[in-house]
Amino acid sequence: MQRVVGLLALALVLFWIIDSPQSAAATVSSILAILASFAASLVTFVTALF
């Protein structure tokens, strides 16, 4: 069951990328920017501890 759900999610993501690549790219860029900001904040926090 879990494998079927994973394959279905993968199929939906692929369909989304093929159907509207600009929207998918913008969303991925936003997610990566959020993760980069989180990582920078984490590094700042750890640096401040020492």
Summary of the structure (lengths in Angstrom):
residues: 50
radius of gyration: 16.8
end to end distance: 47.3
largest distance: 48.6
contacts: 93
relative contact order: 0.07
helix: 94%
strand: 0%
